[in-house]
Amino acid sequence: MSPILMERYRSFLPITEATPIISLGEGNTPLVRAIRLEKEFGCGQLYFKLESCNPTGSFKDRGMVVAVANAMERGNKAIVCASTGNTSAATAAYATRFGLTAVVVVPKGGLATGKLAQAFVFGAKIVVIDGTFDRALDVARALSQRHPVVLVNSINPYRIQGQKTASFEIIDELGDAPDAFFIPVGNAGNISAYWQGFVEYHQAGKASRRPRMMGFQAEGAAPIVRGTAVANPQTIASAIRVGNPASWQGAVAARDESEGVIDSVTDDEIMEAYRLMAIAEGIFGEPAAAAPLAGLMKMARNGHDFSRQRVVCVVTGSGLKDPETALKYTSIPKELPPDVAAVEAALGWG
Ligand SMILES: *Cc1c(COP(=O)(O)O)cnc(C)c1O
């Protein structure tokens, strides 16, 4: 098995003789069993797919590598994206490594520092606009129509193609598809990609079934649940703060064809799952990456029975990208004098 994602799944990807095979080490991420939470929520088996272990700390790398390879194949020299953070980190990293210019259009406010720091260190041209993510995407799209620069948001079909490889990895590792698959939904590219991956691998005879797709939006940014676009989406989970998802239809198709669910979770539920995932399993995801567990938690508490099911939740991005949120929800210890007695007293070991 090739360690290079584009090689390993070449026959399932839009790769020609002329496509450069490039890599920053994306994919092949851990699938870890969550013994404690599986008991807590009554699942037959529960696993987390750690997409936070990708080179820039989120699943965006899987799609970016294929989109950038395609841009290079066509002789393009620049790429552009709108981003609430993780897409900009991936865009900037792959662009600088493979000799392209990266332009990143960022909505003002509520952006996680770690992600912006990545775009900065990788040397992207960053433009901050006074508007929402949806406006930033309009601007990025217009730039790509007016200039020789390729749009690498998830409406770029090569992004979806690359991202579907995570489904292949899950099936390769478990020997079959899970019964239920939990995922956060923002612009809805990822749920569309995973569904495509599960369907293609099933058709290829690599799995006996397809999972039910369980997508979760944040309550203040839940256009698909409400059935109408949200003008000013609000949630602590900035990666899914999207009011008018570009892949709306793909998400609805994934839900309906899989007999799945698209529902919402509150910010309180997201932060409860965020802490639980860290404390019970040692997994540090960013808030959006806790939305799937928040959804599982909500369904289990509403009496949904997962006891005969194998469940997978995807941890879409690393908690390290958003230290402010982590620190806001924990208490910072106060300084002590530098002696053992004081430390013992503070620990209650006196
Ligand atoms: C991009 C992103 C999402 C949302 O994915 P969509 O494809 O926009 O639905 C969720 N979590 C994290 C960490 C992300 O970076």
The ligand as an SDF file (V2000), in Angstrom:
LIG
                    3D

 15 15  0  0  0  0  0  0  0  0999 V2000
  -14.3730   22.7720    6.8150 C   0  0  0  0  0  0  0  0  0  0  0  0
  -14.6670   22.1630    8.1360 C   0  0  0  0  0  0  0  0  0  0  0  0
  -15.9240   21.6560    8.4570 C   0  0  0  0  0  0  0  0  0  0  0  0
  -17.1040   21.7660    7.5470 C   0  0  0  0  0  0  0  0  0  0  0  0
  -16.9620   21.0110    6.3690 O   0  0  0  0  0  0  0  0  0  0  0  0
  -17.9240   21.3370    5.1210 P   0  0  0  0  0  0  0  0  0  0  0  0
  -17.3660   20.5530    4.0130 O   0  0  0  0  0  0  0  0  0  0  0  0
  -17.8300   22.8160    4.9080 O   0  0  0  0  0  0  0  0  0  0  0  0
  -19.2940   20.9390    5.5270 O   0  0  0  0  0  0  0  0  0  0  0  0
  -16.0920   21.0610    9.6890 C   0  0  0  0  0  0  0  0  0  0  0  0
  -15.0850   20.9710   10.5770 N   0  0  0  0  0  0  0  0  0  0  0  0
  -13.8600   21.4650   10.3090 C   0  0  0  0  0  0  0  0  0  0  0  0
  -12.8020   21.3640   11.3450 C   0  0  0  0  0  0  0  0  0  0  0  0
  -13.6100   22.0750    9.0780 C   0  0  0  0  0  0  0  0  0  0  0  0
  -12.4070   22.5630    8.8270 O   0  0  0  0  0  0  0  0  0  0  0  0
  1  2  1  0
  2  3  1  0
  2 14  2  0
  3  4  1  0
  3 10  2  0
  4  5  1  0
  5  6  1  0
  6  7  2  0
  6  8  1  0
  6  9  1  0
 10 11  1  0
 11 12  2  0
 12 13  1  0
 12 14  1  0
 14 15  1  0
M  END
$$$$
